[in-house]
Amino acid sequence: MIEFTDKQKQVLASSAREVLSFGGRGSGKSASLMAAPLYYIDQPDFVCVIIRKNSIDLKSFLDEATPFYEQFGGKSFGKPREFRFPSGAKIYSSHLDGEKGFEKIRGFNASMILLEEASQIEVEHLYLKVLSSLRSTNTNVIPQIFITSNTDGPGAKWIYERFVKNREIGKEFSVNGSTRIAHFSNIYDNPYLLEDKEYVSYLENLEGELREQWLNGKFIFGAKEGAVFANQLKPYEHNIKEFEIDINYPVHTVWDIGVSDDTTIIFYQTINEVTYIIHAYSNNGEGLHYYINYLQEYKNKNFIQYGDHWLPHDIEQREFTSGTSRIVTMRKMGIYPKVTPKLSIQEGIQKARQMIPYLRFRKGHTEELIDALNSYHYEYNEVKGVLSNKPVHDRSSHYADAFRYMGVNFRQRQIDNVDNYTAKTDWSVI
């Protein structure tokens, strides 16, 4: 017989379309998520999808789910793993390997979605892609998405604003006709894990922000322990402004080019020693031609001319599937890139920090960049209990790397005065 905690029972009893279970570590959030489909496994057309951001974490969850669902007749098959029940009900699984991974979810037409560790999804619009696949034609099945989240991670802010900010915890509310509810729990709500005195002691002996997030389950935003840029950005929040692109000055770009993950581009202008970041874009799974076409479309839409296009220092070593050098490919398409000087990550971070007072961020066009920079942080070594000097690699790191390359080139741009209005003849063709 399965025994659930009181908090887990509250989650499972929820009838809202979107059900969030959030809080501290060890609170038993995943157990209630795993149990949610059991209400409908007698329905032949019931389809559920288990989702995690990366494949390794998904496998860990599925390894626990396999013996759990076997108790109820669920048999596991194939890769990616799925569970089939005697009635015909199915539970699929998928990890989100970039933008295309989110698009793939739409094909499931699921009547229930289990989204584990949602704070690893960096931006809300990607979550909405997952949510768009939730539907049911069976009147006996209520379409629901069950979500678990810790209070840290690159997507913690949108989760807080969507479910928690100015809301009563544990009470259902409606937004545009769609219902949501958020349930809170921490390790003290899980009597089974409280028996693990060593783990409880570990959480209770954490300090500062980590203790508040991991033990007490609090959302904390703004300047952070271990933050790479958040502390430097906070005093200049007033520099997030509404302004228009000045078409009399060239628009420069700086790129972080991914091989198997995101490619990110920051668009900016420098006018009278102030640098205006006007736009930022990130995507993955596309070839170089896609991004160059994006630049062309952005140019035509905003009536701009381009200046310099700064690429990572190792651009010559990185190839597309065609085997052609990216610089050669870009030149053939009318872009004559410059290569960012090679500096260590820490040197680049320092250069970028020094640039921050001279920046203006265009409100309404750079929020994903700003959120990524605020989320970018150093890894925490749980064994040693200290922060490392290596930033965490996630989606925020692609924005941060492009920002770092921008910082490396910042002083050189001032020396060269490349934004002098008379320098139009040096602009790229595109």
N, C-alpha and C positions, 0 to 999 in steps of 0.2 A: 504494500500500500504506500502511495506517495503522500508525503505530508508537506504542505506548503506553509510558509510563514504568513502572518496576517497581511503584511505588505504585498506579498506575492498574490494572495487571494484578491486583494483590491485591484491589482493590475489585471488579473484574469477575468474579473467581473465587469470590467469597463466595456461599455458599448460604443464609445466614441470612435470615429473613423481613424483618428491618429492617437495612439496611446504611447506616451513616453514614460519610461522608467529610468530615472537618473539619480545620481548621488555619488557616494563614496565607493571605494574599492571593497570587494568582499561582501556586498550587500545582498547577493542572490538575484541580481537583475536578470542574468542570462537564463536561470532556471524557469522563471515565469514566461520568458520569451519562447523557450523551447516547448513549453507545455501548451501554449495558446492554440495550436492547430488541433488538439485533441477533441475540441468541441465538435469538429466537422469531419472527422475521418470516416464517418459512416455515410457521407454524401458522395456518390460516385463521381460527380463532376467537380469536386473540390480541388482547387489547385493553390498551393502555397509555395512561396519562394523564400529561401533563407539567403541573406546577403551579408557579406562582409567586404571591407575595402580591399584587403589583399588575400591571396590564396593561402598563405601559411596560417594566418589567423582563422580563416574559414575552415581549413582542415582540422584544426584543433577543436573548433566548435562541433564539427560533424562527427569527430571521433567520440565525443561525449554523447551526441544525439543518437548515434547508431544503436547502442544497447538500450537507450531510453525508449525509442520508437519500436524496437523489437518486442517490448513488453505488450504492445498494443497491435501486434501483427504486421508492423511495418518492415518490409524487406528492402535492403539497400542494394542499388545497382549502379554500375557504370562510373564514368568520369566525364564531367563533374557529377558528383554523387547525387542520386535521387532516392526517395523512399516511396514505395508503393504499398498500399493497404488493401486488404481483401475486398473492400467495397469498390475499389477503383480510384479512390482518392490518391493524390500525388503530392509530394513535397520535393521541389527542385532546389538546387543550390547554385549560387553564382558569386564570383568575386568581381569587383569593379575595376577592371584594368583600363583606367583612363576614360575619356569621354565616350569612346565607342562601347565600353563596358556598360555605361549608363543607358546608352541607346539599346543595347541588347536586352536589357531587362524589360523593355516595353513589349517584347514579343511573347512574354509569358502569359499575359492576360490573367493575372493572379487575383483570386478573391481574398487572399491574405498574404501579407509580406512581413517577414521577420528581419528587421534591419539591426544588426548587432554593431555596437560601438559607432554610432552615427557621428560622433564628434570627429572622426577621422575623415569625414566628407567635408572638404574645406569650405564650400560655398553652398548657399541654399538652393540655387537654381539647379544644381546637380541632384539634390534630394528631390526636387519637384519632378525631375525626369523619372525617378524611381516611383514616386507617388502616382504619376500619370498612368501606370500600368495596372493600378488597383481597380478592379471592377468585378461585379457578380450579377449574373442573370438568374441565379437561384434564390428565390425569396426566403429560403431557409438559412441562407448564409449571409451574414452581415460583412460587407467588405471592410477590412481593417488592416492597418499597418501598426505593428508593435515594434517599438524602437527602444534600444538601450543606449545609454550614453554616460560616460564619465564627464566630469566638469572641466577637464582640460582637453587639449587636442586642438588642431587648427580650425575645427568647425564649431567649437563650443559657443561662440558668440551668436551665431544664427540660431542655434538650438535654444539658447537662453531667450532670445528675443521672440522666437516663434511660439514657445511653450510656457515660459516661466515669467518673463518680465510683466509686472503689473497683473499677474494672475494668482488666483487662490489655488494652492497646491492640492491636488486630489479632487478638484471640482471641475466638472465638464464645462466647456465654453464653446461658443460658436463664432466662426469668422467666415463671412460670406456664405453662410448656409452649411458650412462643413464643421464638424465637431472635433474638438481636441481635448486632451486631458494630460496632465503631468503628475506622476507619482514619485515621491522622494523616498529614498532609503539609504542607510549606511550600514556599516558592519554590525552596529548594535541592534539592528533589526533582523539579524540573521543568527538565531541561537545556535545553529549547527556549526558555523564557522567561528563563533565566539569560543568554542571549545579548543580552537587552535591558538593557544596562548602566545606562542612564539610570533605568529603572524599579527595578532592583535597588538602585541608589544612593539613590533616593527612599525606599524602605522602610528601608534601613539607616541613614538619617539621621533617621528619626523618633525621638522621645524619649518616655520614660516609658511610660505604659499603651498608647498607640497602637503603639509599637514592639513591645511584648510580644504584643499581639493581632494586628497586621497582618503583622509580619515573622515572629515566632516561633510564632504560633498558640496562645497560651496563653489559657485562661479566667481572667478576673480579676473577682472580685465584691467587694461591699462598697463602701467609699468610692472614688469614681472621679474622675479628671480630667474636668472638664466636667459633672459631675453637678449637677443643680439642687437635689435634696433629700437624696441619699444620704449626704453628709457630715454633715448635720445629724441624720439619723435614726439613724445608727450608734451614737452614745453612748446612745441611748434604746431599744435593742433589748430591754432587760429590760421595757419597757412593753407588749410584746406578751404578753398574759395571757389566761388562761381566766377568764371571768366571765359572769354571767347578766344579761339585760336587767332593769332595775328598772322594773316596771310602774307604780310610784308616780310616775314622772317622764315627761314627754312625750318623744317621739322626734322629732327635727328631721331634715329632709333638705336637702341642697344639690345642685343639678343643674347638669350641663353638657349642654345640649341640642344635639344634632347636627342639621344640615339634611340632609346626604347621608351622614353617618357616625354614629359611636356617640353614644348618649345615656347618660350615666352619672349615678348617684344614690348619694350617700353618706348613710348613716343614723347618727345620733349622739344621745347624751344628754349634758347637762351637769349634774353633781351636785357641789355643794360646790367649785366652781371647777375641777373636773377634767372634761374632755370625753372621753367613752367612745365610740369609733367602733365600732358594733356590727355593721355590715353595709355592703357596697358591691355595686352591681350595674351592669352595662353590657351594652348590646345595640344593635342597629341594624336599620334597615329596618322599624320599627314606628311606628304613629301614637301620638299623645298618650294616647288612650284605653287603649292597651296598658299604658303605664307607670302610669297611675292605677289600673288594675285590679291591677297588680302590687303597688302600695302597699296596696290594700285586702286582697289575699290575705296580704300580710306582716303586716298589722295583725291579721287574724283568727287567723292561725297563732300569733302571739306575744302576743296579748291586750294590745296596746299602744294608746295614744292618741297622735295626732300633735300636734306643736306648730307650729313655723314651717317653711315650705317656701321655701327661697331659690333664686331663679332668676337666670340671667345678666343683666347690665345691659342687653343689647340684645334682651331677650325680646320687646318690643313690635314690633320690626322683623322678627321671624322668624314666618313663617306656616306652617301645615300646608297640605296640598293643598286643604282645604276653603275656604281664604281667611280663616278666622276667627282672630282673635287668640288666641294660646295662653293668655294670662291670662284672657280671657273664657271660653274653653273649660274651663279649670281651675275657674273660679268656678262654672260651671254644674254641674260634677261634684263640688262640695263642697269644693274646695281654694281657699284664699285666699292666694296666694303673696306673698312679699316680693321686692323686686328688689335685687340686690346693687349697692352703689355702684360707679361706674365708676372704676377705677384702671388704670394701665399694667400690663403684664405683669410688669415688674420690681418695681413697688411691691407687686403682689399676691404675688409670690414671697417678698418680704421679710416681709410680713404672715404668710404661711403658715409660714415658717421660725420666726418668733417664737412661733407657736402650738405647735410640736412638743413642747416640754417638758411641756405641760399635757395631752397626749393619752395615751390608753390604747387599744390596738388589740385587738379581740376575736379571740383565737386560734381558728383554724378557720373564721372567717367573713370575714376581711379580707385574706387572703393575696394575692389578685389586686391589690388596691389597693396593698399594701406593695411587691409586686414592681414594679408600674408606677411608683411613686414613686422606687424605687431605680434604675429604668431610665431615667427621664426625664432628658434631658441636652441640653446646648447643641450646636448644629451645629458640625462641624469644617470649616473652609474649607481644602480640600486645596491650592488654588492659593496662598493666602497662608500656609498652615501655622499658622493660629491658630484659636482657638475664637471663634465669633460670640456675640452677646448674644441670639440667637434660639434657643429650644428647638426640637428636632426634633419635627415633627408626625407621630405614629404613634398606635397604640392606647393607649400609656401616657399620651399627652398629654390624653386625655379624662378619665381618673382625676385626672391632675395639675391640670387646669383646675378640676374640681369642688373639689379640695382647696384650690386657690388662692382660689376664691370663699369657701370656708369660712374661710380665714384672714382675708380682707377683713372678714368679718362677726364675727370672733371677739371683738374688743375691744368691739364694740357690744353683743354678747350679755351680756358681763360688766356693762356699764354699765346696761343695761335690766333685768338680773336676770330675764330672761324664763323662767328655769327655776324660779322660785319656785313651790312646790307650790300656793299659793293662786291661781295664774293659770290654772286649768283652764278658766275660761270663755272664754279667748282661743284655745283650741285649735281647729284646723281641724275641720270636720265629719267628714271621712273618718277 
